[in-house]
């Protein structure tokens, strides 16, 4: 049984998108980190942040730990 007063932990989510990057003066892939308690909250924060960006296509949201694991697996395949 989980105690009622147990604190929720913030999780790190990464949002990746293809959009206009003003510092490059061109279209490119970019990402940013969102701190949220769950994916629903992260999605709401992502949608709010994306309203201020010029993008093409849909942004992608995943846990940062999942993203890091996928990148490590990709690196291993590249090094073989």
C-alpha positions, 0 to 999 in steps of 0.5 A: 500500500502506497502512503497518501502523503508520498511525494511524486517525483518530477521526471525529465522528458525530452521534446524533439522537433523540426523547426526554425532555429533563429540562431542558425537562420535555418530549419533544423532539428532541436530539442528541449527538456521538460520537467513534469510528474507524468506524460500528460503534464509533459504533453501540456507543457510541450504544447504550450512551449511549441506555440511559440515556435515555428515548426514543421511536422509533429514534435516527439516526446519521450522520457529522457532516460528512454532516449538515453538508452536508445542512443547508447544502443545506437552507438553500440551498433555504430561501433560494431 
